Amino acid sequence: QVRLVASEGGWAQPGGSLRLSCAASGFTFSSYAMSWTHMAPGKGLEWVAGIYNDGSDTFYADSVKGRFTISRDNAKNTVYLQMNSLKPEDKGLYYCAKDRREDRTYYSGTYTRDEYDAWGQGTQVTVSS
């Protein structure tokens, strides 16, 4: 059974940092690219960052480029999202997501539900002063 269990989110002031993690089980973690997605209050799910199965390349939405870093540790079956220089618009729920297929070769920059087949439970991030 595929499981993605995200760490608790947290609160940060604008300009602050938070680190999210997502522990995977029930599948061969090192075979699948992983992503983080974000749902701001009152809005739909948006793709934030992705990483190839072997960690060889990472991709970011323009809104977080230069501020967020996605990484993974295949030995620990865990994907991370380091969030720096947080802005109020970064608040919301963050979900890690597992690719449906093993052959990811690019990221479009948009969230397409059919590309994924498992999501973490969502972790709340609050950014306020």
Buried (B, 14 or more C-beta within 10 A) or exposed (E): EEEBBBBEBBEBEEEBEBEBBBBBEEBEBEEBBBBBBBBBEEEEBBBBBBBBBEBEEBBBBEEBEEBBBBBBEBEEBBBBBBBBEBEEEBBBBBBBBBBEEEEBEEBEEEBEEEBBBBBBEBBEBBBEE
